[in-house]
Amino acid sequence: MQAGRPEITNWELLSKHFSDERLQQYLIAGKQNRSFAIRLFIWNSKTSASIWEVIGYVEVSLRTVVDKQFRVENGLGEWLINFNVFGPSDPLRKVVAIARTRVGKTNVMPSHSQVLQQLPLGFFQTLLSKRYFRVWPMLAGGFAGGTRASQKELSAAMFKLRKFRNRVGHHDLLVDDDLVQEFNNILRIAELIDPNLRTWLTKVSDVFEAIDSRPTC
């Protein structure tokens, strides 16, 4: 500490950088105990990071499975612009167009892979929903842990994941969430893709340990 400068408390430091409004949530959850609230804040951040890691694995896997099914197994090639997948006025075409602009504003046409990587989870959640059931027969074979009738379960799980992913991504307070249930939902999606993927994720992830490390007053 520099001479003449008063020492700042941890609470003042966090309040300065993360806002009183955000910290107030933790203070309420921590029963007005600032020390406990800070520990909850740190736990929430670390647990969110652990969950985010697994969501990332599942998101990329979903993208890969869908792409392979359309391009390789069904021979549609550039399926993102194929009218057998999306009609002329299909709303997902707009999502694809936005993804193209994210690749870069150059005179070079973005590759299929570049555009695919820019598509948000919501794109795939919608594609796997009941609304696009007509394309499910082309995708079902890529989900080794499910059956051709698994679309309904997968759609529900994806809807739940999308909502939870947004909360984790926005650093929301998770202390009142059933994190075990939310994480099991993510693992179930992985299992529907491939049971071996779920097994691998449970080995490399520390989510359950993070959840169990929640501080007590």
C-alpha positions in Angstrom: 0.0 0.0 0.0 1.3 3.4 -1.0 2.0 5.9 1.8 -1.0 8.2 2.5 -3.5 5.9 0.7 -6.1 4.2 2.9 -6.3 0.5 2.6 -9.4 -0.6 0.7 -11.5 -3.5 2.0 -12.3 -6.5 -0.2 -16.0 -5.4 -0.2 -15.1 -1.9 -1.4 -12.9 -3.3 -4.1 -15.6 -5.6 -5.4 -18.2 -2.9 -5.2 -16.0 -0.6 -7.2 -15.5 -3.1 -10.0 -18.6 -5.3 -10.0 -21.3 -2.8 -8.8 -23.4 -2.6 -5.7 -26.4 -3.9 -7.5 -24.7 -7.2 -8.4 -23.2 -7.6 -5.0 -26.5 -6.9 -3.3 -27.8 -10.2 -4.6 -24.9 -12.0 -2.8 -25.4 -10.0 0.3 -29.0 -11.1 0.5 -28.0 -14.7 -0.2 -25.3 -14.4 2.4 -27.7 -13.1 5.1 -26.1 -9.7 5.2 -22.7 -11.2 6.0 -20.2 -9.5 3.7 -17.5 -12.1 4.2 -19.9 -14.9 3.4 -21.3 -12.9 0.4 -17.8 -12.5 -1.0 -17.2 -16.3 -0.7 -20.5 -16.9 -2.5 -19.5 -14.5 -5.2 -16.2 -16.3 -5.8 -17.8 -19.7 -5.7 -20.5 -18.6 -8.1 -17.9 -17.4 -10.6 -15.7 -20.5 -10.4 -18.7 -22.9 -10.6 -20.0 -20.9 -13.6 -16.6 -21.3 -15.3 -16.6 -25.0 -14.7 -20.1 -25.4 -16.2 -19.2 -23.1 -19.1 -16.4 -25.4 -20.1 -18.7 -28.4 -20.4 -21.3 -26.4 -22.2 -18.6 -25.4 -24.7 -17.7 -29.1 -25.4 -21.4 -30.0 -25.9 -22.0 -27.0 -28.1 -19.1 -27.8 -30.4 -20.1 -31.5 -30.5 -23.6 -30.6 -31.5 -22.4 -28.4 -34.3 -20.1 -31.1 -35.5 -22.8 -33.8 -35.5 -25.4 -31.7 -37.3 -22.9 -30.6 -39.9 -21.7 -34.2 -40.5 -25.2 -35.5 -40.9 -26.2 -32.9 -43.4 -23.0 -32.7 -45.4 -21.6 -36.3 -45.3 -24.4 -38.7 -44.4 -27.1 -37.0 -46.5 -24.8 -35.5 -49.1 -26.2 -31.9 -48.9 -22.8 -30.2 -49.1 -23.4 -26.5 -48.3 -26.5 -27.2 -46.3 -26.6 -23.8 -44.8 -27.8 -22.4 -48.1 -29.6 -25.6 -49.3 -33.3 -25.1 -49.9 -33.9 -28.7 -48.8 -33.0 -27.6 -45.3 -34.1 -24.0 -45.2 -36.8 -22.5 -47.5 -36.4 -19.0 -49.1 -38.1 -17.2 -46.2 -36.9 -19.5 -43.4 -35.9 -17.4 -40.3 -32.8 -19.4 -39.8 -31.5 -18.1 -43.1 -31.2 -14.7 -41.4 -29.1 -16.2 -38.6 -26.8 -17.7 -41.2 -26.5 -14.4 -43.0 -25.6 -12.7 -39.7 -23.0 -15.4 -39.1 -21.5 -14.7 -42.5 -21.0 -11.0 -41.6 -19.2 -12.0 -38.4 -16.5 -13.8 -40.3 -15.2 -10.6 -41.6 -16.0 -7.9 -44.1 -13.7 -8.8 -46.9 -14.1 -9.6 -50.6 -13.2 -13.2 -49.9 -16.3 -15.5 -49.6 -16.3 -17.1 -46.1 -15.9 -20.8 -46.0 -18.6 -23.1 -44.8 -16.5 -24.0 -41.7 -16.0 -20.3 -40.8 -19.8 -19.6 -41.0 -20.6 -22.7 -39.1 -18.4 -21.7 -36.2 -20.2 -18.4 -35.9 -23.7 -19.9 -35.5 -25.1 -19.5 -31.9 -26.4 -22.3 -29.8 -29.9 -20.9 -30.4 -29.6 -21.8 -34.1 -29.1 -25.5 -33.2 -31.7 -25.5 -30.5 -34.2 -24.2 -33.0 -33.1 -26.7 -35.7 -33.5 -29.6 -33.2 -37.0 -28.4 -32.1 -40.4 -29.6 -33.1 -40.6 -26.8 -35.6 -38.0 -28.5 -37.8 -39.1 -32.0 -37.2 -39.1 -32.5 -41.0 -35.3 -32.5 -41.0 -35.0 -34.8 -37.9 -34.8 -38.0 -40.1 -31.6 -36.6 -41.6 -30.1 -35.8 -38.2 -31.3 -38.7 -36.0 -28.5 -41.0 -37.2 -25.9 -38.7 -35.6 -27.3 -39.2 -32.1 -25.8 -42.6 -31.2 -27.2 -42.5 -27.7 -30.8 -42.0 -28.8 -33.3 -43.3 -31.2 -35.3 -41.9 -34.1 -37.9 -41.0 -31.5 -35.5 -39.1 -29.3 -36.2 -35.7 -30.9 -38.8 -34.7 -28.3 -36.4 -35.4 -25.4 -33.5 -33.7 -27.2 -35.6 -30.7 -28.0 -36.7 -30.2 -24.4 -33.2 -30.6 -23.1 -31.8 -28.2 -25.6 -34.4 -25.6 -24.7 -33.5 -25.9 -21.1 -29.8 -25.7 -21.9 -30.2 -22.6 -23.9 -31.9 -20.7 -21.1 -29.3 -21.9 -18.5 -26.4 -21.2 -20.9 -27.6 -17.6 -21.1 -27.7 -17.2 -17.4 -24.2 -18.7 -16.9 -22.9 -16.5 -19.8 -24.3 -13.4 -18.2 -22.7 -14.2 -14.8 -26.1 -14.5 -13.1 -26.5 -15.5 -9.5 -26.8 -19.3 -9.4 -27.0 -20.0 -5.7 -30.7 -20.8 -5.8 -30.5 -23.0 -8.9 -30.6 -26.8 -8.9 -27.1 -27.0 -10.5 -27.0 -30.8 -10.2 -30.2 -31.0 -12.3 -29.0 -28.4 -14.8 -25.6 -30.2 -15.2 -27.3 -33.6 -15.5 -29.4 -32.1 -18.3 -26.2 -31.1 -20.1 -24.8 -34.6 -19.6 -28.0 -36.1 -21.0 -27.6 -34.1 -24.2 -24.0 -35.4 -24.4 -25.3 -38.9 -23.8 -27.8 -38.6 -26.6 -25.0 -37.6 -28.9 -22.8 -40.4 -27.8 -22.7 -42.2 -24.4 -18.9 -42.2 -24.6 -19.0 -38.4 -24.8 -20.9 -38.2 -21.5 -18.4 -40.6 -19.9 -15.5 -38.5 -21.0 -17.1 -35.3 -19.8 -17.7 -36.7 -16.4 -14.0 -37.6 -16.2 -12.6 -34.3 -17.3 -15.1 -32.0 -15.6 -14.9 -30.7 -12.0 -18.5 -29.4 -12.0 -19.8 -31.7 -9.3 -16.7 -30.9 -7.1 -17.3 -27.1 -7.7 -21.0 -27.5 -6.8 -20.1 -29.3 -3.6 -17.6 -26.7 -2.6 -20.3 -24.1 -2.0 -19.3 -22.2 1.1 -21.4 -22.2 4.2 -21.9 -19.4 6.6 
